[in-house]
């Protein structure tokens, strides 16, 4: 990853969801909006979460998965307010 890259590993949150599934959340550094997705590509998780300097291509692929699988939410809003 180069310093000029717009996407950084710190903009992603990784949470173990279930066997073979990681919940990945991308948080926009400018707006605070969040996009989440359940990712089953464990090779991609390995290349982004567990490396010191992940490649920009891998981060962009993870970003596109997050943005294409869910609707964006404003920072601090809950999906289900009745629960």
Secondary structure as UniProt FT lines:
FT   TURN            3..4
FT   HELIX           9..11
FT   STRAND          12..18
FT   TURN            19..20
FT   STRAND          21..27
FT   TURN            29..31
FT   STRAND          34..39
FT   HELIX           42..49
FT   HELIX           56..69
FT   TURN            75..76
FT   TURN            81..82
//
